[in-house]
Amino acid sequence: MDKGNAGKRQKQNLKNAIYEGTSFLASTGFGDNYVSAYAVLRGATEQFIGLLASVPLALGLFLQALSPFIMKKMRHRKGLVTAFSFLGALSWLLILGTAFVAPETALPLLLAFFSIYTILLYLEGTIFSSWIADLVPESIRGTYFGQRNSWIQIASVVATLSAGIILDLFKDSNAILGFCALFALAFLCRMLSWHFLSKMDDPHYDHGKTLSQHPLDFLKKGNPELRHLIILFGAFIFMVNLVSPFFVLYMLRTLGFSYLEFMAVILASQVATVFAAPYWGRVSTLHGNKIVLSICLIIASVVPLYWFFLTSFWQLALFELISGVAWSGIYLCLFNHILAKSKSEEVSSNVSNRYFFAGIGLLLGPNIGALVLISLGETTLFSIDAIHVLMILSAIGRLAVALAIILAIKESSLLLDKKRRALLVSLTLTNPVREFVGGTLWVASMATSLAKGGVHHAIHSSRKALGAVSIRRKR
């Protein structure tokens, strides 16, 4: 294949990866985000909701550690990813089928089918990380993944909002039909994701060299820098989940938010990632991953403190936008840093172990947080109630682990001379404000265009707006 055709194929592969990710996140917006609500409609108890939140996640996170072994044995990344994607799509039809059986049968089946879906999801994701790492040239990873993350987050937000509207339309008649519609849409979007995966090339890969380290091997023999980073990030996720799952109860019960206000606060973080991801991608490409991770980890560490002091819906929604900006940078640059520090044959193993240790944090954090809340009960510590004590503990723990992560990253992009100090001010204050204002105006433009002329008019207007933004940047 000549260079011209190879270049065209690469561009098409990168486009298909964006289309695939957009379809996939739309599927999660219609499906994953509403499985618990469907379970409640079918009469699920609090204990069952706890099982639904933990069992599929635990199985998915721990069984995905088998991904490198499967990839080494089967020797075909594209075939494995497309197979897992197709079976994951079919899982939504199984979940949809539970709507037509009695609740006492539907709920156990829902737990089983959603567990199968989650296992397939994590197996696919780990192998896909190795595949896309070879598709995207290292020189453009920051910018490309920033743009891709932005588009897929738009799909997630739009699908989540659309799903809420669909459920609202069916609430006064037959709510279960609304969930059937959501799961059918989740299936269709997942099939669209599978379609774009099947159109992507799988670059040559020496499966015989695939490193397949299970977590104990990784602890003993893994890349020292990545080993420390991945374990510390698992600890950071633990500190986050010590309190974050209880913000839902805090908003609805303690602060008395309406469901609309609750949804707006949750979506604020997602909306922020739409505009933050491309920005952090450009910054990491120019200045490295460490500087972005350092800024964003510190911002994410103080999140519990504004929850400690603020009670207004508008205040919390505003600060959740900031939280979304931070988490966008964390996930983007953590993934890019793992890719940069991994040999091709190590990617799937390192990503798998990253999921594994983060999974431990995801499982332990909420349970230990719940124990703290139960043990403190209605008592107060220095006139501070249990949930606010947990917020302080989480913030202190996050800051300590964040500093350890910053020290563990071996990258010379955080030398704080005068130029770097000026750069930090620009990256953390001036540029994000400009990006946020521009993004807000774009959303307002889209909303106005939708109201006036529908989808086609909105797309045309958004292209003009984005064109104007690009012209300003070039100048």
N, C-alpha and C positions, 0 to 999 in steps of 0.2 A: 504493500500500500504506500503510495507516494505521500510526501509531506502535506500537500494540500488536502487530500482526502482524509489523512490522519487527523489534521486540524479540525476538519468539519465533523468527523466522528466524535472527537473529544468534546467539541462544543455541544453536539447533540446529546451526548452522554450526560453532560453537566446540566443541560436543560431538563432531560428526563428525570434526573435525580431530584430536581426542584419540583417537577410535576408529581413525582412519586411521593415525596415528603408532604406536599400540600394535600394530596388525596388521603394519605395516611392520617394526618392530623385532623382532617375533616371527619374521618371515621371515628376517631377518639372523641371528638366534640359531640357527635351524635350519639355515640354508644357508651364508651367508658365512663364519661362524666355523669351518666344517668342510670347506671346499673343499680346503685344503692337506692335511688328514688323508686325505681321499679320494684325492688325487693320490699320496700316499705309499703307500696301499694298492694302487694300480694300478702301482706300481713306479717312481715318479718319482725322479730323481736330485736332488742338491742344486742343480745348475745349473738344473733345471727348476723347482724350488720357488722359486728366485730370480726366474726369469722370471714365474712365476705371481703373485708378490708385487709385481712392479714394472711389468710391461707393461700389465695392465688398469688399474692405478692411473694410470700415466702417460697413457694414452690418454683415460681418463675425465676427469682433471683438466685436460688441455690442450684437449680437444674441447669441454668445457662452456663454454669461453670464447665459443663460437658461440651460446650460449643467447639472449643479448639480440638478436642478429641474427635468429635464427629466430623469436623472439617478435614482433619488429617486423614481420617479413615475413608470418607466418601470422595474426597479430592475434587470437589466441584462447588465452588462458592455460589455461583449464580443459581445452579440447580437447587441447592439447599435453601437459599433465601426465597426463591420463588415458590418452592414447595411449602415452606413454612407460612409464607404470605397467603397462599391459596387456601391452605387448611385453616389459617386464622380467619379468613373471610367466611368460610363455611361455618365456623364456630358461631357467628352472629345469627345464622339461620337456626342453629340448635337453640340458642338463647331465645330467639323469637318464638320458637315452638313451645317454650314453657308457658306462654300466654294462654295456651289452649288446653291445659291440664289443671287439675285441682291444686290449690295453694300448698297443701301438705306434700304433694309430689313436685310441684313447680320449684319450690325453694331449694331442696337438695339438688335437683337437676341444674338449677341456676348456678349453685356453688361449684358443681362439677364442671359444667360447660365453661364458666368464666375462668376457672382454674386452667383448663386446657388452653383457652385463648391466651391467657397470660404467659403460660409456659412457652407456647409457640412464639409469642411476641418477643420474649427475651432471647430465645434461641436465635431467632431471625436477626435481632438487633446487633448481637455480638458479632455474628459472621458478616453482616452488612458493613460494620465498621471497618473490617479488614478490606472488604471489597472497595468501598468508596475512598479509603485512604490511598489505594493504588490508582483510582480514577482521577483524583484531584491533585494537580501539581502542587508541591510544597510551597512554591512561590506565591500562589494565590489563595491558599487555604483560608487565611484570615478573612479576606474580603469575600470569597465565595461562600463560606459557611455562614458568615454574617448575613449575606443576602438571602441565602436559603432559609436560615432560621427565621428571618423576618417574614417571608412569604408563608411559611408553614404555620407561624403563629397567627397570621391574619386568618388563615383557613380555620384554625382552632377556635378563634374568637367568633367568627361568623357562624360556624357550625353550632357552637354552644348557645349563642343567642337565638339562632333559628330553631334549635331544638326546644328552647324554652317557650318560644312563640307557638310551636306546634302543640306542645303539651297544654298550653293555655287555651288553645282552640278546642281541645277535646275534654277540658276539665268538667264542663257542665253536662256532657253526654256520656261517653264511655272512655274513661281515661286510659284503659288498657290498650285501646286502639291507637292512641297517641304514641305509646311506647312501642307498639308493633311498627308504626311508621318510622320511628327513630332507629330501631334495630335493622329495619330493611334498608334505610339510608346508610347506616354504618356498613352493612354488607356491600352495597353498591360502591361506596367510596373505597372500601378495602379492595374490591375487585379492580377498580381503576388504578389503585396503587400497584397491584400485582401486574397489571397490563404494562405500566411504565417500567417496572423492574425487568420484565421480560424483554424490553427493547434496549436495555443497557448492555454494553460490552463488558466482559470479564477479562481484564488484562492478564497476561501470563503470570502464573504464580507457582512457585515450587512448593507443592504441598508436603513433599518429603522433609522440608526444613521447618514446617510449622511447629512452633513452640507450643506445647500443651502442658502448661504448669497449673496444677490444681493449687488451691490457696496455700496449703502447707509448703509445697515446693516453692511457690512464689515468695513466701516469707523467708525461705532459706537461700534461694538462688536468684531471685528476681533482681532486675536493675536497681541498685541501691537507691538512686534518686527517686525513681518512680515508685519503688516500694514504700519509701517514707511518705511521698506525696499522697499515694492512694490510701494508705492506712490513716494518715492524718485527715484526709478528706472524709473518710468514713466516720472519724470522730467528730468532724464538723457537722455532718449530716445528723449524727446522734444529738449533738447540742441543739441543732435547729428543731428536730422533732421532739425534743423534750417538752416544748411548749406549743409549737405551731398547730398540731391537730386540735388543740383546745381553743384556738381563736374562734372556731365556728360556734361552739357553745357560748363563749364569752360574748360574741356579737349578738347572738339570738336571745340568750337568756339574761345576761348581765346588763348589756347596753340596750337591749330591746329593739334591735334593728328589724325592719321589715325584711321580707324575703327579697324584695327589689333592691333595697340598700345592701343587703348581704351579697347578692349577686354582683352588684356594681363594684364593691370593694374587692371581691375575688377577681373580677375581670380587669380591674385597673392594673394589676400586676402583669397580666397577660398582654394587655394592650401596649404597655410600656416596652415589652420585649420586641414588638414589631418594629419600633423605630431605633431601639438601642442596639440590636444585633448587628446591623450593617455598620453602625458607628464604631462599636468595639472591634468589629472585624478589620476595619481600616486602621484603627489605632494599633492593634496587635501586629498587623502586617508591617507597619512603619517602625514600631518601637519594641516589639516583642510581647510575649504572653505574660511575663512576670508583672510588668507594670499594671496591666489591666486586672490581673488576678488580685494583686495587692490592693488596688483601689476598691474593687468590688467586694472582696472579702471583708474589708473593714466596714464598708457601708452595710453589708448584710448582717454584720455582727451587732450593729446598734439597732436593728429592727425592733427587738423586744422592748427597747427603752421608749420608743415613741408610742408603742401600744400601752406601756406603763402609764404614760402621762396624758395621752389623748383619749377622748371619748366621743368626739363629734364625728359623724359619718363623713363629712366633707374633708376633715383633717386626715382621717385614716385613709380615705380614698386617695388623697394627694400623696401621702407618704408611701402608700402601696405602689404608686407609680415609680417612686424612687427605688423601692425594693425590687420591682420588676427589672429596672435598668441594671441593678447590681447582679441579680441572678442570671440575667442574659449574658453578661460578661463572664461570670464564673463558669457556666457550663460550656460556653463557646471556647474559651481559652484553656480550660482544663483539658477538653477533648483535643484541641490543637497541640497542646504541650505534650500530651501522651503520644500523639502521632509523631511529633518532631523528635522525641527521645526514643522511639521504638524502631527497630528494624522491621522490615516488611513482614517477616515471619513471626514477629513478637506481638503484632498489633492485636490480634484476636485474643491472645492470652492476657495481655495487659488490660484491655477493655473489659474482658470477662471478670478479672479480679477486681477491677475498679467497681463494677456492678456488685460483686459479691460483698466487698467490705462496706460499700455504701448501703447495701441491703441490710447488713447487720445493724447499722445505725438507724435505718428506717424501722426495723422491727423492735429494737431495744428502746429507742427514744420515747415513743408514745407510752409503752408499758411502764417504764420507770417514772415518766411524768405523771401517769395516772396513779402510781403508788404514792408519789409525793402529795398529790392532791387529796387522795383518800386519807393518808396519814395525818395531814394537817387539818382536814375537814373544815369546820367552821371557825377554828381557832385562828388567831392572827399572830404574826411575828413582828414585833416592833410596830404594831398597828397596821401591818400589811397583810392582806388576805392571801390565801393559798395560790391563786392563779398569778398574782403579781409577784409573789416570791419566786415562782417558777420562771417568770419573765426575767427577773434579775439573774437567776442562776444560768439561764440560757445565754444571756448577753455576755456574762463574764466568761463562760465556757467557750463561746464562739470567738471572742477576742483573743483568748489564750491560744486556741487552736489555729486561728487565722495567722497570728504572728509566727507560730511554728511552721506553718505551710510556707509563708513568705521566705523564711530562712532556709527551708528545705529545697527551694527551687534554685537550681544552679543556672542562672542566666544573668548576664551583665547589663540588664536593661533598666536597672533601678539605682544607678549611681547618682546620688542626689547632689550634684554640683549645681551651680547657679542656673545653667540651662535646664537641667532636669527639674529643678524646683519650679521654674517658669512653666515647664511642660506639664507638671502635675496640676498646677492651677488651671491651665488651659483645658486639660483633659477632664478634670473633675468639676469645674464650674462653668467656664465660658462656653465651651463646645456643647456639653450636654443640654444647657439651657437653650442654645440656638437650635439644636436638633429637636428638642421637645416642642418648642414653639412652632417650628416648621411642621412637625408631625401633627400637632393639634390643628393647625390651619388646614392641613391636608384632609384630616378626618372631617372637619367642618365642611370643607368643599365637597367631599364625597357624599355626606349626608344631604347637603342642599341639592346636589345633582340628582341623587336618588329620588328626592321628593319631587323635583321638577320634571325629570325626563326618564326615570327608570334606570335600569342597569347599564344599558349601552351608553347613555348619556354620561353616567357616572364614570365609566371606564375611560371614555374619551376625555373627560375633564381631568381625571387623575393623571392620564398620560401627559397632558399639557402642563399640569402642575409639576409633575416630576421632571419634565423637560426643563422647566424654568429653574427648578432647584439645581439641576446638573449644570446649567449655564452659569448660575451664580457661583457654584463651586469652582468651575474652571477659571472664572475671573479672579 
